[in-house]
Amino acid sequence: MRVRVFVGTGGVGKTSVAAASALKVALEGKKCLVLTIDPAQRLRTALNLDQGGLEQKVDLGRVTAEGKLWAGLLDAGETLDRAVRLYGEPQQAETVLKHPVYHSLRQSMAGMQELMAIERIDQAITEGFEDLFIDTAPSRHAFEFLDKPEFFAELVSIPVLRLVGKTYKWFEGSMLSSLGRKSVELYAKVEELLGANLVRQVLDFYSVFRTIAEGYADRARHTSKLLHDPGITSFTIVTTPFKARRDADYFLGELERRKFSIDTLIVNRLWPEVAAQPPGSGSAGFADGLVAWYRSVSDAHRRTWDRLSMDFASRFPRMLALPELPRDVDGLPALNQIARQLFALDQRGMDD
C-alpha cells in the first residue's frame, strides 16, 4: 500500500502530473486510484469523467495496461453518507440520514471538504486500492485536509461533549429533575443563546450521531498516522520553473513542520531547447524574433533548473524536470505522454 500526495500552487499542472503518475503505476500492473480533493475538479476534464459517483474506472482505450486505473472527485456529502452507513447500526444510520440537523450539516458545515478527504482516503484503503494518488487543493488550502481532521478528532473527545452525547436522551426524559444545578445552568444558557428548539434538535442529533463521529475521529487518527509513515506515504511538490524556488521553500517548510515525508520535486513545463537554427533574415524577420524569444525563455528555464538541482539536491530524494507539452492536457493521450516521460526519468535515475 502506497499513498502519494501532490501539493503545489494553482496553474502548475499538479492535477495532470498526479493523474499521469497514477497512470504510470497502472501501466506497471497496479490497481490505482487518483483522487482529487480540489473543488476545481480539473481531473474531470483530464480523464473525461462522468458526473457523480465517488470513483469511476477509467477506460484506458488503446493504452495497454496490466493494472487498473480508477479516478474520483471528492464528493463530501456522498462520502459522509457512506461513512454513516458503513459505521452506524442500520437503525441508527437511517435516523441520522433523515435528521434535519444532518441535512443542514451535510450541506453547509464549514470545512466539510477537508474533513471528508481523510475519510475518503480511509475508505479507499479498505476498498483494496494498492496505490493512492491524492491531488490536493492549491497552495495553503493543500494543508487544510491534513490539519482539520485532527482538530475534529480532538473536539469530539472533549469530555463535556461525550457526556452530552451519552446523556441527552436521559436528560430530556428526566425533565431536569435529576440533574445537578451546574448541568441545568449549562443547558439553560445554551438554550437562551440559540433557542430551545434548535438546541434540542442539535443535542438530539448528536446523541444519535455521537458514536459515528467518534468512529470518524478514530479513523482520522489512524489515517493521519499512515500519512506520517514514510514507508507508506510520500509528498510530491509540483511547480513550474519561475515559481520553483519560492514553492520549494514554502512547501518544504510546511511539510517539514508537520513531519511529513518529502519525496520528489517536479518542475513542470520546462520549455525544451530548439534544435534547428533560426531561419534567415529579411521576410523571415518575425520568425527570427519569435525563435530568439523562445530560446531566451528556454535558456532561462534551463538555468533555473540547473541552480535548483544544485541548491536543493540534499533536500529532495528526487528532482524531476518535465517538458512543456505542445498542447493542453485534455485527455488520456496527453496523460500517457507524461506517464511515459516519468517512466523514462525513473529509468534514467536507475541507470545513473
DALINQUI-V431596 format. One record per backbone hydrogen bond with DSSP energy under -0.5 kcal/mol. NH is the residue of the N-H (numbers start at 1). CO is the residue of the C=O. E is the energy in kcal/mol with one decimal. If there is no record, write none. Layout:
NH_CO_E / NH_CO_E
This chain:
2_130_-2.1 / 3_232_-3.0 / 4_132_-2.8 / 5_234_-2.4 / 6_134_-3.1 / 7_5_-0.5 / 7_236_-2.6 / 12_9_-0.8 / 17_13_-2.4 / 18_14_-2.5 / 19_15_-2.6 / 20_16_-2.6 / 21_17_-2.3 / 22_18_-2.0 / 23_19_-2.3 / 24_20_-2.5 / 25_21_-1.7 / 26_22_-2.2 / 27_23_-2.5 / 28_24_-0.9 / 29_26_-1.6 / 30_25_-1.7 / 32_30_-0.7 / 32_68_-2.9 / 33_131_-2.2 / 34_70_-2.4 / 35_33_-0.6 / 35_133_-3.0 / 36_72_-2.3 / 37_135_-2.9 / 39_37_-0.6 / 41_38_-2.0 / 44_41_-1.1 / 45_41_-0.6 / 45_42_-0.6 / 46_42_-1.9 / 47_43_-2.2 / 48_44_-0.6 / 49_44_-1.8 / 56_71_-3.1 / 58_69_-3.0 / 60_58_-0.8 / 63_60_-2.7 / 64_62_-0.7 / 65_63_-0.5 / 66_27_-0.7 / 67_26_-2.1 / 68_30_-1.7 / 70_32_-2.5 / 71_56_-2.8 / 72_34_-2.3 / 74_36_-2.5 / 74_72_-0.5 / 76_74_-0.7 / 79_75_-2.7 / 80_76_-2.2 / 81_77_-2.4 / 82_78_-2.4 / 83_79_-2.1 / 84_80_-2.4 / 85_81_-2.2 / 86_82_-2.6 / 87_83_-2.6 / 88_84_-1.5 / 93_89_-3.4 / 94_90_-2.1 / 95_91_-2.2 / 96_92_-2.5 / 97_93_-2.8 / 98_94_-1.5 / 99_95_-0.7 / 99_96_-1.1 / 103_99_-1.6 / 104_100_-1.8 / 105_101_-2.8 / 106_102_-3.0 / 107_103_-1.6 / 108_104_-2.1 / 109_105_-1.7 / 112_109_-1.7 / 115_111_-2.4 / 116_112_-2.6 / 117_113_-1.1 / 118_114_-1.1 / 119_115_-1.1 / 120_116_-2.9 / 121_117_-2.0 / 122_118_-2.1 / 123_119_-2.4 / 124_120_-2.3 / 125_121_-2.0 / 126_122_-2.0 / 127_123_-1.4 / 128_125_-1.3 / 129_124_-1.5 / 130_31_-1.9 / 131_31_-1.4 / 132_2_-2.6 / 133_33_-2.6 / 134_4_-3.0 / 134_132_-0.5 / 135_35_-3.0 / 135_133_-0.6 / 136_6_-1.7 / 136_134_-0.7 / 139_8_-2.5 / 141_138_-1.4 / 142_139_-2.1 / 143_140_-1.4 / 144_141_-1.0 / 145_141_-0.6 / 146_143_-0.5 / 147_143_-1.6 / 148_144_-2.6 / 151_147_-1.4 / 152_148_-2.5 / 153_149_-2.6 / 154_150_-1.9 / 155_151_-2.2 / 156_152_-2.5 / 157_153_-0.5 / 157_154_-0.6 / 158_155_-1.7 / 161_158_-0.8 / 162_158_-2.0 / 163_159_-2.6 / 164_160_-2.4 / 165_161_-2.6 / 166_162_-2.0 / 167_163_-2.1 / 168_164_-1.9 / 171_167_-3.0 / 172_168_-3.1 / 173_169_-1.8 / 174_170_-1.8 / 175_171_-0.7 / 175_172_-0.6 / 176_171_-1.0 / 177_174_-1.9 / 179_176_-0.8 / 184_180_-2.1 / 185_181_-2.3 / 186_182_-2.2 / 187_183_-2.3 / 188_184_-2.5 / 189_185_-2.4 / 190_186_-2.0 / 191_187_-2.4 / 192_188_-1.9 / 193_189_-1.9 / 194_190_-2.4 / 195_191_-2.3 / 199_195_-2.4 / 200_196_-2.4 / 201_197_-2.0 / 202_198_-2.7 / 203_199_-2.9 / 204_200_-2.3 / 205_201_-2.5 / 206_202_-2.9 / 207_203_-2.2 / 208_204_-1.1 / 208_205_-0.7 / 209_205_-3.0 / 210_206_-1.9 / 212_209_-0.6 / 213_209_-2.6 / 214_210_-2.6 / 215_211_-2.0 / 216_212_-2.6 / 217_213_-2.3 / 218_214_-2.3 / 219_215_-2.4 / 220_216_-2.9 / 221_217_-2.1 / 222_218_-2.1 / 223_219_-3.2 / 224_220_-2.4 / 225_221_-1.9 / 226_222_-1.8 / 227_223_-2.3 / 228_224_-1.2 / 229_226_-1.0 / 230_228_-0.8 / 232_229_-2.0 / 233_229_-3.0 / 234_3_-2.1 / 235_261_-2.1 / 236_5_-3.1 / 237_264_-2.6 / 238_7_-2.7 / 238_236_-0.5 / 239_266_-2.5 / 241_268_-0.7 / 243_240_-1.3 / 244_240_-1.3 / 244_241_-0.7 / 247_243_-2.9 / 248_244_-3.0 / 249_245_-2.2 / 250_246_-2.4 / 251_247_-2.8 / 252_248_-2.1 / 253_249_-2.0 / 254_250_-2.3 / 255_251_-2.6 / 256_252_-2.8 / 257_253_-2.1 / 258_254_-1.3 / 259_256_-1.0 / 260_255_-2.4 / 262_260_-0.6 / 263_235_-2.7 / 263_261_-0.5 / 264_235_-1.3 / 265_318_-2.0 / 266_237_-3.1 / 266_264_-0.5 / 267_265_-0.6 / 267_320_-3.0 / 268_239_-3.4 / 268_266_-0.8 / 270_322_-2.6 / 275_273_-0.6 / 284_281_-0.8 / 285_282_-1.8 / 288_284_-2.4 / 289_285_-2.4 / 290_286_-2.3 / 291_287_-2.6 / 292_288_-2.4 / 293_289_-2.5 / 294_290_-2.6 / 295_291_-2.7 / 296_292_-2.0 / 297_293_-2.1 / 298_294_-2.9 / 299_295_-2.8 / 300_296_-1.9 / 301_297_-2.6 / 302_298_-2.3 / 303_299_-2.5 / 304_300_-2.4 / 305_301_-2.6 / 306_302_-2.5 / 307_303_-2.3 / 308_304_-2.5 / 309_305_-2.6 / 310_306_-1.4 / 311_307_-2.9 / 312_308_-2.8 / 315_312_-1.5 / 316_312_-1.2 / 318_263_-1.6 / 320_265_-2.7 / 322_267_-2.6 / 324_270_-2.4 / 330_328_-1.2 / 335_331_-1.8 / 336_332_-2.9 / 337_333_-1.8 / 338_334_-2.0 / 339_335_-2.7 / 340_336_-2.3 / 341_337_-1.8 / 342_338_-2.5 / 343_339_-2.3 / 344_340_-2.5 / 345_341_-2.3 / 346_342_-2.2 / 347_343_-2.3 / 348_344_-2.3 / 349_345_-2.2 / 350_346_-2.1 / 351_347_-2.1 / 352_348_-2.2
